[in-house]
Amino acid sequence: MIKVIARSVIKENHLNEALHIYKLLVSETVKESGCITYELFQELNNPNNLTLIEEWEDMDALQCHTKTPHFITLVGQLSSLEKELPVLIYKKLF
Amino acid sequence: MIKVIARSVIKENHLNEALHIYKLLVSETVKESGCITYELFQELNNPNNLTLIEEWEDMDALQCHTKTPHFITLVGQLSSLEKELPVLIYKKLF
């Protein structure tokens, strides 16, 4: 199992538009084979800071995800609305 | 429910020592009332980068956690072994 943390900062006045796209991204991604969880969180003190916390069966499943039409289209749409921070990939220790 | 991401960078040559302390911290914290999950992850590309991903019933439970003897003692011990990054607190959107 691998865990992914993908943080982004939504540009001023684009939060609602971004959330609409994220909602589609989540609803499509959770249907993918190898996706265990894929959830969007909002920072309490900075509502424009969003974070996807993802759990995938393995690295292959994660790589397949980044080639799906919904990922390519929706992440493409998000790119103009947010500043994306480096995606961090983890394994669970305990 | 609130989600917490607490990242840290362990200093060179102190990983094993830090992991020993984190193991105690996790084993004590999961016994706390209001703790839903409390898990330690290691970044695949940077093994000295550790991240706690925590889930708490509410903010009160999180605040109680920071006042427990095991938190105060063990986080105190970790402070000399790591650089702690800002702790981020989230709510789940979807």
N, CA and C atoms of all chains as a GROMACS GRO file, in nm:
protein
  564
    1MET      N    1   0.084  -0.121   0.000
    1MET     CA    2   0.000   0.000   0.000
    1MET      C    3   0.088   0.126   0.000
    2ILE      N    4   0.053   0.224  -0.080
    2ILE     CA    5   0.123   0.352  -0.074
    2ILE      C    6   0.025   0.464  -0.044
    3LYS      N    7   0.076   0.565   0.021
    3LYS     CA    8  -0.005   0.681   0.060
    3LYS      C    9   0.048   0.802  -0.016
    4VAL      N   10  -0.042   0.887  -0.061
    4VAL     CA   11  -0.002   1.006  -0.135
    4VAL      C   12  -0.064   1.129  -0.069
    5ILE      N   13   0.018   1.232  -0.055
    5ILE     CA   14  -0.033   1.362  -0.008
    5ILE      C   15  -0.006   1.462  -0.120
    6ALA      N   16  -0.114   1.519  -0.172
    6ALA     CA   17  -0.103   1.615  -0.284
    6ALA      C   18  -0.169   1.745  -0.240
    7ARG      N   19  -0.085   1.844  -0.209
    7ARG     CA   20  -0.135   1.972  -0.158
    7ARG      C   21  -0.142   2.074  -0.271
    8SER      N   22  -0.239   2.165  -0.259
    8SER     CA   23  -0.247   2.274  -0.356
    8SER      C   24  -0.306   2.397  -0.288
    9VAL      N   25  -0.271   2.512  -0.343
    9VAL     CA   26  -0.321   2.640  -0.294
    9VAL      C   27  -0.405   2.701  -0.405
   10ILE      N   28  -0.534   2.716  -0.378
   10ILE     CA   29  -0.624   2.768  -0.482
   10ILE      C   30  -0.612   2.920  -0.489
   11LYS      N   31  -0.609   2.970  -0.612
   11LYS     CA   32  -0.597   3.115  -0.630
   11LYS      C   33  -0.722   3.187  -0.579
   12GLU      N   34  -0.700   3.308  -0.533
   12GLU     CA   35  -0.809   3.394  -0.483
   12GLU      C   36  -0.930   3.390  -0.576
   13ASN      N   37  -1.049   3.376  -0.519
   13ASN     CA   38  -1.177   3.380  -0.592
   13ASN      C   39  -1.201   3.264  -0.688
   14HIS      N   40  -1.123   3.158  -0.674
   14HIS     CA   41  -1.143   3.042  -0.762
   14HIS      C   42  -1.177   2.915  -0.684
   15LEU      N   43  -1.207   2.931  -0.555
   15LEU     CA   44  -1.228   2.812  -0.473
   15LEU      C   45  -1.349   2.730  -0.518
   16ASN      N   46  -1.461   2.796  -0.541
   16ASN     CA   47  -1.582   2.720  -0.578
   16ASN      C   48  -1.563   2.645  -0.709
   17GLU      N   49  -1.500   2.712  -0.804
   17GLU     CA   50  -1.474   2.650  -0.933
   17GLU      C   51  -1.382   2.528  -0.917
   18ALA      N   52  -1.279   2.544  -0.834
   18ALA     CA   53  -1.186   2.433  -0.811
   18ALA      C   54  -1.256   2.317  -0.740
   19LEU      N   55  -1.340   2.349  -0.643
   19LEU     CA   56  -1.407   2.242  -0.568
   19LEU      C   57  -1.499   2.161  -0.659
   20HIS      N   58  -1.562   2.228  -0.754
   20HIS     CA   59  -1.648   2.158  -0.849
   20HIS      C   60  -1.565   2.055  -0.928
   21ILE      N   61  -1.446   2.096  -0.972
   21ILE     CA   62  -1.360   2.005  -1.048
   21ILE      C   63  -1.307   1.892  -0.959
   22TYR      N   64  -1.266   1.929  -0.838
   22TYR     CA   65  -1.218   1.825  -0.745
   22TYR      C   66  -1.326   1.721  -0.716
   23LYS      N   67  -1.450   1.767  -0.708
   23LYS     CA   68  -1.558   1.672  -0.678
   23LYS      C   69  -1.571   1.568  -0.790
   24LEU      N   70  -1.561   1.616  -0.913
   24LEU     CA   71  -1.563   1.523  -1.026
   24LEU      C   72  -1.442   1.429  -1.022
   25LEU      N   73  -1.326   1.485  -0.990
   25LEU     CA   74  -1.203   1.405  -0.985
   25LEU      C   75  -1.214   1.295  -0.880
   26VAL      N   76  -1.266   1.330  -0.763
   26VAL     CA   77  -1.281   1.229  -0.657
   26VAL      C   78  -1.382   1.122  -0.700
   27SER      N   79  -1.495   1.165  -0.755
   27SER     CA   80  -1.600   1.067  -0.786
   27SER      C   81  -1.557   0.971  -0.896
   28GLU      N   82  -1.473   1.017  -0.990
   28GLU     CA   83  -1.421   0.928  -1.094
   28GLU      C   84  -1.307   0.840  -1.042
   29THR      N   85  -1.221   0.898  -0.961
   29THR     CA   86  -1.100   0.826  -0.918
   29THR      C   87  -1.134   0.710  -0.825
   30VAL      N   88  -1.233   0.728  -0.736
   30VAL     CA   89  -1.263   0.618  -0.642
   30VAL      C   90  -1.316   0.494  -0.714
   31LYS      N   91  -1.355   0.510  -0.842
   31LYS     CA   92  -1.400   0.393  -0.919
   31LYS      C   93  -1.283   0.312  -0.976
   32GLU      N   94  -1.161   0.371  -0.972
   32GLU     CA   95  -1.046   0.306  -1.036
   32GLU      C   96  -1.002   0.181  -0.961
   33SER      N   97  -0.958   0.083  -1.035
   33SER     CA   98  -0.898  -0.036  -0.976
   33SER      C   99  -0.770   0.004  -0.904
   34GLY      N  100  -0.751  -0.046  -0.784
   34GLY     CA  101  -0.628  -0.016  -0.710
   34GLY      C  102  -0.637   0.107  -0.622
   35CYS      N  103  -0.749   0.180  -0.631
   35CYS     CA  104  -0.768   0.297  -0.544
   35CYS      C  105  -0.836   0.251  -0.416
   36ILE      N  106  -0.770   0.270  -0.303
   36ILE     CA  107  -0.827   0.229  -0.174
   36ILE      C  108  -0.906   0.345  -0.113
   37THR      N  109  -0.843   0.462  -0.102
   37THR     CA  110  -0.916   0.583  -0.062
   37THR      C  111  -0.860   0.701  -0.140
   38TYR      N  112  -0.943   0.803  -0.159
   38TYR     CA  113  -0.904   0.924  -0.234
   38TYR      C  114  -0.997   1.033  -0.183
   39GLU      N  115  -0.945   1.116  -0.093
   39GLU     CA  116  -1.032   1.210  -0.023
   39GLU      C  117  -0.972   1.350  -0.025
   40LEU      N  118  -1.060   1.449  -0.032
   40LEU     CA  119  -1.014   1.589  -0.034
   40LEU      C  120  -1.039   1.655   0.101
   41PHE      N  121  -0.936   1.724   0.150
   41PHE     CA  122  -0.943   1.794   0.278
   41PHE      C  123  -0.913   1.942   0.256
   42GLN      N  124  -0.972   2.024   0.347
   42GLN     CA  125  -0.954   2.170   0.342
   42GLN      C  126  -0.892   2.215   0.474
   43GLU      N  127  -0.786   2.295   0.465
   43GLU     CA  128  -0.719   2.339   0.587
   43GLU      C  129  -0.811   2.434   0.665
   44LEU      N  130  -0.822   2.411   0.796
   44LEU     CA  131  -0.916   2.491   0.876
   44LEU      C  132  -0.879   2.639   0.874
   45ASN      N  133  -0.750   2.670   0.884
   45ASN     CA  134  -0.709   2.810   0.894
   45ASN      C  135  -0.685   2.877   0.760
   46ASN      N  136  -0.684   2.800   0.653
   46ASN     CA  137  -0.659   2.855   0.519
   46ASN      C  138  -0.747   2.780   0.420
   47PRO      N  139  -0.874   2.821   0.406
   47PRO     CA  140  -0.969   2.743   0.326
   47PRO      C  141  -0.926   2.724   0.180
   48ASN      N  142  -0.836   2.808   0.130
   48ASN     CA  143  -0.790   2.790  -0.007
   48ASN      C  144  -0.678   2.685  -0.017
   49ASN      N  145  -0.634   2.632   0.095
   49ASN     CA  146  -0.534   2.524   0.093
   49ASN      C  147  -0.606   2.389   0.098
   50LEU      N  148  -0.596   2.316  -0.010
   50LEU     CA  149  -0.662   2.186  -0.021
   50LEU      C  150  -0.557   2.076  -0.025
   51THR      N  151  -0.595   1.959   0.022
   51THR     CA  152  -0.502   1.845   0.021
   51THR      C  153  -0.577   1.717  -0.011
   52LEU      N  154  -0.532   1.649  -0.113
   52LEU     CA  155  -0.580   1.514  -0.139
   52LEU      C  156  -0.496   1.418  -0.057
   53ILE      N  157  -0.562   1.330   0.016
   53ILE     CA  158  -0.491   1.219   0.081
   53ILE      C  159  -0.541   1.091   0.014
   54GLU      N  160  -0.447   1.020  -0.045
   54GLU     CA  161  -0.481   0.907  -0.132
   54GLU      C  162  -0.416   0.779  -0.080
   55GLU      N  163  -0.483   0.669  -0.103
   55GLU     CA  164  -0.425   0.539  -0.069
   55GLU      C  165  -0.443   0.449  -0.190
   56TRP      N  166  -0.331   0.392  -0.235
   56TRP     CA  167  -0.331   0.308  -0.355
   56TRP      C  168  -0.272   0.172  -0.323
   57GLU      N  169  -0.318   0.071  -0.394
   57GLU     CA  170  -0.267  -0.065  -0.368
   57GLU      C  171  -0.117  -0.075  -0.393
   58ASP      N  172  -0.070  -0.010  -0.498
   58ASP     CA  173   0.073  -0.011  -0.530
   58ASP      C  174   0.104   0.102  -0.628
   59MET      N  175   0.232   0.113  -0.661
   59MET     CA  176   0.277   0.222  -0.747
   59MET      C  177   0.218   0.211  -0.888
   60ASP      N  178   0.198   0.089  -0.936
   60ASP     CA  179   0.136   0.071  -1.067
   60ASP      C  180  -0.002   0.134  -1.073
   61ALA      N  181  -0.080   0.111  -0.969
   61ALA     CA  182  -0.216   0.168  -0.965
   61ALA      C  183  -0.210   0.320  -0.968
   62LEU      N  184  -0.114   0.377  -0.895
   62LEU     CA  185  -0.100   0.523  -0.894
   62LEU      C  186  -0.060   0.574  -1.032
   63GLN      N  187   0.030   0.502  -1.097
   63GLN     CA  188   0.073   0.548  -1.229
   63GLN      C  189  -0.038   0.536  -1.332
   64CYS      N  190  -0.118   0.429  -1.323
   64CYS     CA  191  -0.235   0.417  -1.412
   64CYS      C  192  -0.330   0.536  -1.392
   65HIS      N  193  -0.347   0.574  -1.266
   65HIS     CA  194  -0.437   0.687  -1.233
   65HIS      C  195  -0.398   0.813  -1.309
   66THR      N  196  -0.267   0.839  -1.317
   66THR     CA  197  -0.223   0.964  -1.381
   66THR      C  198  -0.237   0.960  -1.534
   67LYS      N  199  -0.278   0.842  -1.586
   67LYS     CA  200  -0.298   0.833  -1.731
   67LYS      C  201  -0.445   0.823  -1.768
   68THR      N  202  -0.534   0.830  -1.671
   68THR     CA  203  -0.677   0.820  -1.702
   68THR      C  204  -0.725   0.949  -1.766
   69PRO      N  205  -0.828   0.940  -1.852
   69PRO     CA  206  -0.882   1.062  -1.914
   69PRO      C  207  -0.931   1.163  -1.810
   70HIS      N  208  -0.997   1.115  -1.704
   70HIS     CA  209  -1.049   1.212  -1.605
   70HIS      C  210  -0.935   1.283  -1.533
   71PHE      N  211  -0.826   1.211  -1.504
   71PHE     CA  212  -0.711   1.277  -1.438
   71PHE      C  213  -0.654   1.383  -1.532
   72ILE      N  214  -0.628   1.344  -1.656
   72ILE     CA  215  -0.562   1.437  -1.750
   72ILE      C  216  -0.649   1.561  -1.773
   73THR      N  217  -0.779   1.539  -1.795
   73THR     CA  218  -0.868   1.652  -1.822
   73THR      C  219  -0.886   1.741  -1.700
   74LEU      N  220  -0.920   1.680  -1.587
   74LEU     CA  221  -0.956   1.760  -1.469
   74LEU      C  222  -0.834   1.826  -1.405
   75VAL      N  223  -0.723   1.754  -1.397
   75VAL     CA  224  -0.602   1.814  -1.341
   75VAL      C  225  -0.552   1.925  -1.434
   76GLY      N  226  -0.573   1.907  -1.563
   76GLY     CA  227  -0.543   2.014  -1.658
   76GLY      C  228  -0.626   2.139  -1.630
   77GLN      N  229  -0.755   2.120  -1.603
   77GLN     CA  230  -0.841   2.234  -1.572
   77GLN      C  231  -0.799   2.302  -1.440
   78LEU      N  232  -0.760   2.219  -1.343
   78LEU     CA  233  -0.719   2.274  -1.213
   78LEU      C  234  -0.591   2.355  -1.222
   79SER      N  235  -0.506   2.322  -1.317
   79SER     CA  236  -0.372   2.382  -1.319
   79SER      C  237  -0.375   2.534  -1.329
   80SER      N  238  -0.480   2.588  -1.391
   80SER     CA  239  -0.486   2.735  -1.403
   80SER      C  240  -0.549   2.800  -1.279
   81LEU      N  241  -0.606   2.717  -1.191
   81LEU     CA  242  -0.678   2.770  -1.074
   81LEU      C  243  -0.599   2.759  -0.945
   82GLU      N  244  -0.487   2.688  -0.950
   82GLU     CA  245  -0.416   2.658  -0.825
   82GLU      C  246  -0.266   2.655  -0.846
   83LYS      N  247  -0.197   2.669  -0.732
   83LYS     CA  248  -0.054   2.641  -0.730
   83LYS      C  249  -0.040   2.503  -0.665
   84GLU      N  250   0.015   2.410  -0.740
   84GLU     CA  251   0.029   2.275  -0.687
   84GLU      C  252   0.165   2.261  -0.620
   85LEU      N  253   0.166   2.201  -0.502
   85LEU     CA  254   0.292   2.177  -0.431
   85LEU      C  255   0.341   2.036  -0.467
   86PRO      N  256   0.467   2.003  -0.438
   86PRO     CA  257   0.517   1.870  -0.477
   86PRO      C  258   0.430   1.759  -0.418
   87VAL      N  259   0.402   1.659  -0.500
   87VAL     CA  260   0.324   1.543  -0.455
   87VAL      C  261   0.419   1.450  -0.378
   88LEU      N  262   0.380   1.412  -0.258
   88LEU     CA  263   0.465   1.331  -0.171
   88LEU      C  264   0.410   1.189  -0.164
   89ILE      N  265   0.497   1.090  -0.177
   89ILE     CA  266   0.455   0.950  -0.182
   89ILE      C  267   0.522   0.875  -0.067
   90TYR      N  268   0.442   0.801   0.008
   90TYR     CA  269   0.487   0.738   0.131
   90TYR      C  270   0.454   0.590   0.138
   91LYS      N  271   0.528   0.521   0.225
   91LYS     CA  272   0.484   0.389   0.271
   91LYS      C  273   0.453   0.400   0.420
   92LYS      N  274   0.362   0.314   0.466
   92LYS     CA  275   0.327   0.315   0.607
   92LYS      C  276   0.433   0.242   0.689
   93LEU      N  277   0.476   0.304   0.798
   93LEU     CA  278   0.568   0.234   0.889
   93LEU      C  279   0.489   0.165   1.000
   94PHE      N  280   0.411   0.242   1.074
   94PHE     CA  281   0.328   0.185   1.180
   94PHE      C  282   0.228   0.289   1.229
   95MET      N  283  -1.510   1.529   1.254
   95MET     CA  284  -1.380   1.465   1.240
   95MET      C  285  -1.277   1.564   1.185
   96ILE      N  286  -1.160   1.563   1.240
   96ILE     CA  287  -1.053   1.645   1.184
   96ILE      C  288  -0.933   1.557   1.149
   97LYS      N  289  -0.863   1.602   1.048
   97LYS     CA  290  -0.745   1.530   0.998
   97LYS      C  291  -0.623   1.617   1.024
   98VAL      N  292  -0.514   1.555   1.063
   98VAL     CA  293  -0.392   1.630   1.091
   98VAL      C  294  -0.277   1.569   1.010
   99ILE      N  295  -0.198   1.656   0.949
   99ILE     CA  296  -0.075   1.613   0.882
   99ILE      C  297   0.041   1.682   0.953
  100ALA      N  298   0.128   1.600   1.010
  100ALA     CA  299   0.243   1.653   1.086
  100ALA      C  300   0.370   1.596   1.026
  101ARG      N  301   0.441   1.682   0.951
  101ARG     CA  302   0.561   1.637   0.880
  101ARG      C  303   0.686   1.673   0.958
  102SER      N  304   0.788   1.590   0.945
  102SER     CA  305   0.917   1.622   1.007
  102SER      C  306   1.030   1.565   0.923
  103VAL      N  307   1.144   1.628   0.936
  103VAL     CA  308   1.265   1.584   0.867
  103VAL      C  309   1.365   1.543   0.974
  104ILE      N  310   1.400   1.414   0.975
  104ILE     CA  311   1.491   1.363   1.077
  104ILE      C  312   1.635   1.397   1.039
  105LYS      N  313   1.711   1.440   1.139
  105LYS     CA  314   1.850   1.476   1.114
  105LYS      C  315   1.931   1.351   1.076
  106GLU      N  316   2.031   1.376   0.995
  106GLU     CA  317   2.124   1.270   0.949
  106GLU      C  318   2.166   1.179   1.066
  107ASN      N  319   2.162   1.049   1.042
  107ASN     CA  320   2.209   0.948   1.140
  107ASN      C  321   2.123   0.936   1.266
  108HIS      N  322   2.004   0.992   1.265
  108HIS     CA  323   1.918   0.982   1.384
  108HIS      C  324   1.787   0.911   1.355
  109LEU      N  325   1.778   0.849   1.235
  109LEU     CA  326   1.649   0.790   1.196
  109LEU      C  327   1.607   0.677   1.289
  110ASN      N  328   1.697   0.584   1.318
  110ASN     CA  329   1.658   0.470   1.402
  110ASN      C  330   1.611   0.514   1.540
  111GLU      N  331   1.684   0.608   1.595
  111GLU     CA  332   1.649   0.659   1.728
  111GLU      C  333   1.511   0.727   1.723
  112ALA      N  334   1.488   0.805   1.620
  112ALA     CA  335   1.359   0.874   1.606
  112ALA      C  336   1.246   0.773   1.587
  113LEU      N  337   1.270   0.670   1.507
  113LEU     CA  338   1.164   0.571   1.482
  113LEU      C  339   1.126   0.497   1.611
  114HIS      N  340   1.224   0.472   1.694
  114HIS     CA  341   1.196   0.407   1.823
  114HIS      C  342   1.100   0.494   1.905
  115ILE      N  343   1.125   0.623   1.907
  115ILE     CA  344   1.039   0.715   1.984
  115ILE      C  345   0.901   0.726   1.919
  116TYR      N  346   0.898   0.737   1.786
  116TYR     CA  347   0.769   0.744   1.716
  116TYR      C  348   0.685   0.620   1.741
  117LYS      N  349   0.751   0.505   1.750
  117LYS     CA  350   0.675   0.380   1.774
  117LYS      C  351   0.605   0.386   1.910
  118LEU      N  352   0.676   0.435   2.010
  118LEU     CA  353   0.613   0.452   2.142
  118LEU      C  354   0.499   0.553   2.134
  119LEU      N  355   0.523   0.663   2.062
  119LEU     CA  356   0.421   0.769   2.051
  119LEU      C  357   0.294   0.715   1.987
  120VAL      N  358   0.310   0.638   1.880
  120VAL     CA  359   0.193   0.581   1.812
  120VAL      C  360   0.121   0.482   1.904
  121SER      N  361   0.197   0.396   1.970
  121SER     CA  362   0.132   0.290   2.050
  121SER      C  363   0.056   0.351   2.168
  122GLU      N  364   0.106   0.460   2.224
  122GLU     CA  365   0.033   0.526   2.334
  122GLU      C  366  -0.084   0.609   2.284
  123THR      N  367  -0.064   0.677   2.170
  123THR     CA  368  -0.167   0.771   2.123
  123THR      C  369  -0.292   0.699   2.076
  124VAL      N  370  -0.276   0.584   2.013
  124VAL     CA  371  -0.396   0.515   1.961
  124VAL      C  372  -0.487   0.467   2.074
  125LYS      N  373  -0.436   0.467   2.198
  125LYS     CA  374  -0.522   0.429   2.312
  125LYS      C  375  -0.608   0.547   2.359
  126GLU      N  376  -0.577   0.668   2.312
  126GLU     CA  377  -0.647   0.786   2.363
  126GLU      C  378  -0.792   0.792   2.316
  127SER      N  379  -0.877   0.840   2.403
  127SER     CA  380  -1.015   0.866   2.368
  127SER      C  381  -1.019   0.975   2.259
  128GLY      N  382  -1.097   0.954   2.155
  128GLY     CA  383  -1.109   1.055   2.050
  128GLY      C  384  -1.011   1.039   1.936
  129CYS      N  385  -0.918   0.943   1.952
  129CYS     CA  386  -0.822   0.917   1.843
  129CYS      C  387  -0.881   0.810   1.750
  130ILE      N  388  -0.903   0.846   1.624
  130ILE     CA  389  -0.960   0.751   1.528
  130ILE      C  390  -0.847   0.674   1.459
  131THR      N  391  -0.753   0.746   1.401
  131THR     CA  392  -0.632   0.682   1.348
  131THR      C  393  -0.512   0.773   1.377
  132TYR      N  394  -0.394   0.711   1.385
  132TYR     CA  395  -0.270   0.785   1.413
  132TYR      C  396  -0.158   0.698   1.357
  133GLU      N  397  -0.110   0.733   1.239
  133GLU     CA  398  -0.019   0.644   1.167
  133GLU      C  399   0.103   0.721   1.116
  134LEU      N  400   0.216   0.651   1.116
  134LEU     CA  401   0.340   0.714   1.070
  134LEU      C  402   0.378   0.662   0.931
  135PHE      N  403   0.412   0.756   0.843
  135PHE     CA  404   0.451   0.723   0.706
  135PHE      C  405   0.592   0.777   0.678
  136GLN      N  406   0.659   0.708   0.585
  136GLN     CA  407   0.797   0.745   0.546
  136GLN      C  408   0.797   0.773   0.396
  137GLU      N  409   0.854   0.888   0.358
  137GLU     CA  410   0.855   0.924   0.217
  137GLU      C  411   0.945   0.828   0.139
  138LEU      N  412   0.896   0.779   0.026
  138LEU     CA  413   0.972   0.679  -0.050
  138LEU      C  414   1.106   0.733  -0.097
  139ASN      N  415   1.108   0.858  -0.144
  139ASN     CA  416   1.231   0.913  -0.202
  139ASN      C  417   1.323   0.979  -0.100
  140ASN      N  418   1.272   1.000   0.020
  140ASN     CA  419   1.350   1.067   0.125
  140ASN      C  420   1.318   1.000   0.258
  141PRO      N  421   1.387   0.889   0.290
  141PRO     CA  422   1.349   0.811   0.409
  141PRO      C  423   1.356   0.889   0.540
  142ASN      N  424   1.430   0.999   0.542
  142ASN     CA  425   1.434   1.078   0.666
  142ASN      C  426   1.315   1.173   0.679
  143ASN      N  427   1.230   1.177   0.577
  143ASN     CA  428   1.108   1.259   0.585
  143ASN      C  429   0.993   1.172   0.634
  144LEU      N  430   0.947   1.201   0.754
  144LEU     CA  431   0.838   1.124   0.814
  144LEU      C  432   0.713   1.211   0.822
  145THR      N  433   0.597   1.147   0.820
  145THR     CA  434   0.471   1.220   0.830
  145THR      C  435   0.372   1.141   0.912
  146LEU      N  436   0.322   1.204   1.017
  146LEU     CA  437   0.208   1.147   1.089
  146LEU      C  438   0.081   1.191   1.019
  147ILE      N  439  -0.007   1.096   0.991
  147ILE     CA  440  -0.141   1.131   0.944
  147ILE      C  441  -0.238   1.086   1.052
  148GLU      N  442  -0.311   1.181   1.106
  148GLU     CA  443  -0.392   1.157   1.225
  148GLU      C  444  -0.538   1.190   1.196
  149GLU      N  445  -0.626   1.119   1.265
  149GLU     CA  446  -0.768   1.148   1.253
  149GLU      C  447  -0.824   1.152   1.395
  150TRP      N  448  -0.889   1.263   1.428
  150TRP     CA  449  -0.942   1.284   1.563
  150TRP      C  450  -1.091   1.313   1.555
  151GLU      N  451  -1.162   1.276   1.662
  151GLU     CA  452  -1.307   1.299   1.661
  151GLU      C  453  -1.339   1.448   1.653
  152ASP      N  454  -1.262   1.529   1.723
  152ASP     CA  455  -1.285   1.674   1.720
  152ASP      C  456  -1.160   1.746   1.772
  153MET      N  457  -1.166   1.880   1.772
  153MET     CA  458  -1.051   1.960   1.812
  153MET      C  459  -1.018   1.940   1.960
  154ASP      N  460  -1.122   1.918   2.042
  154ASP     CA  461  -1.097   1.893   2.185
  154ASP      C  462  -1.007   1.771   2.204
  155ALA      N  463  -1.037   1.664   2.131
  155ALA     CA  464  -0.957   1.542   2.143
  155ALA      C  465  -0.812   1.568   2.103
  156LEU      N  466  -0.793   1.647   1.997
  156LEU     CA  467  -0.657   1.680   1.953
  156LEU      C  468  -0.584   1.762   2.060
  157GLN      N  469  -0.656   1.856   2.118
  157GLN     CA  470  -0.592   1.940   2.220
  157GLN      C  471  -0.558   1.860   2.346
  158CYS      N  472  -0.644   1.768   2.384
  158CYS     CA  473  -0.613   1.680   2.498
  158CYS      C  474  -0.486   1.600   2.468
  159HIS      N  475  -0.475   1.552   2.345
  159HIS     CA  476  -0.357   1.472   2.304
  159HIS      C  477  -0.227   1.547   2.331
  160THR      N  478  -0.226   1.677   2.302
  160THR     CA  479  -0.102   1.754   2.316
  160THR      C  480  -0.068   1.781   2.464
  161LYS      N  481  -0.158   1.742   2.553
  161LYS     CA  482  -0.132   1.762   2.698
  161LYS      C  483  -0.103   1.631   2.770
  162THR      N  484  -0.101   1.520   2.696
  162THR     CA  485  -0.076   1.390   2.761
  162THR      C  486   0.073   1.378   2.796
  163PRO      N  487   0.103   1.304   2.904
  163PRO     CA  488   0.245   1.284   2.941
  163PRO      C  489   0.326   1.221   2.827
  164HIS      N  490   0.269   1.122   2.756
  164HIS     CA  491   0.349   1.060   2.649
  164HIS      C  492   0.378   1.158   2.537
  165PHE      N  493   0.281   1.244   2.502
  165PHE     CA  494   0.307   1.344   2.397
  165PHE      C  495   0.419   1.438   2.443
  166ILE      N  496   0.404   1.493   2.562
  166ILE     CA  497   0.501   1.593   2.610
  166ILE      C  498   0.642   1.533   2.619
  167THR      N  499   0.651   1.412   2.674
  167THR     CA  500   0.782   1.349   2.690
  167THR      C  501   0.844   1.310   2.555
  168LEU      N  502   0.765   1.240   2.474
  168LEU     CA  503   0.822   1.184   2.351
  168LEU      C  504   0.845   1.292   2.245
  169VAL      N  505   0.753   1.384   2.231
  169VAL     CA  506   0.774   1.493   2.134
  169VAL      C  507   0.892   1.580   2.180
  170GLY      N  508   0.908   1.592   2.309
  170GLY     CA  509   1.027   1.662   2.362
  170GLY      C  510   1.154   1.592   2.320
  171GLN      N  511   1.155   1.459   2.331
  171GLN     CA  512   1.275   1.383   2.290
  171GLN      C  513   1.299   1.396   2.139
  172LEU      N  514   1.190   1.398   2.062
  172LEU     CA  515   1.206   1.407   1.916
  172LEU      C  516   1.260   1.544   1.874
  173SER      N  517   1.233   1.645   1.952
  173SER     CA  518   1.264   1.781   1.907
  173SER      C  519   1.413   1.800   1.876
  174SER      N  520   1.500   1.725   1.942
  174SER     CA  521   1.643   1.741   1.915
  174SER      C  522   1.688   1.655   1.796
  175LEU      N  523   1.601   1.567   1.750
  175LEU     CA  524   1.638   1.474   1.642
  175LEU      C  525   1.583   1.514   1.506
  176GLU      N  526   1.495   1.612   1.504
  176GLU     CA  527   1.424   1.641   1.379
  176GLU      C  528   1.396   1.790   1.365
  177LYS      N  529   1.369   1.826   1.240
  177LYS     CA  530   1.313   1.958   1.212
  177LYS      C  531   1.165   1.936   1.186
  178GLU      N  532   1.082   1.996   1.270
  178GLU     CA  533   0.938   1.977   1.254
  178GLU      C  534   0.881   2.087   1.164
  179LEU      N  535   0.797   2.048   1.071
  179LEU     CA  536   0.733   2.145   0.982
  179LEU      C  537   0.597   2.183   1.042
  180PRO      N  538   0.534   2.290   0.995
  180PRO     CA  539   0.407   2.331   1.056
  180PRO      C  540   0.304   2.218   1.050
  181VAL      N  541   0.234   2.200   1.160
  181VAL     CA  542   0.128   2.098   1.167
  181VAL      C  543   0.004   2.155   1.099
  182LEU      N  544  -0.052   2.080   1.006
  182LEU     CA  545  -0.167   2.127   0.928
  182LEU      C  546  -0.292   2.053   0.973
  183ILE      N  547  -0.400   2.129   0.994
  183ILE     CA  548  -0.524   2.071   1.046
  183ILE      C  549  -0.636   2.094   0.944
  184TYR      N  550  -0.707   1.987   0.913
  184TYR     CA  551  -0.803   1.989   0.803
  184TYR      C  552  -0.940   1.936   0.844
  185LYS      N  553  -1.040   1.973   0.764
  185LYS     CA  554  -1.167   1.901   0.768
  185LYS      C  555  -1.185   1.832   0.633
  186LYS      N  556  -1.260   1.723   0.636
  186LYS     CA  557  -1.283   1.650   0.511
  186LYS      C  558  -1.392   1.719   0.430
  187LEU      N  559  -1.368   1.738   0.302
  187LEU     CA  560  -1.473   1.792   0.214
  187LEU      C  561  -1.550   1.678   0.148
  188PHE      N  562  -1.479   1.594   0.075
  188PHE     CA  563  -1.541   1.477   0.012
  188PHE      C  564  -1.430   1.384  -0.037
   0.00000   0.00000   0.00000
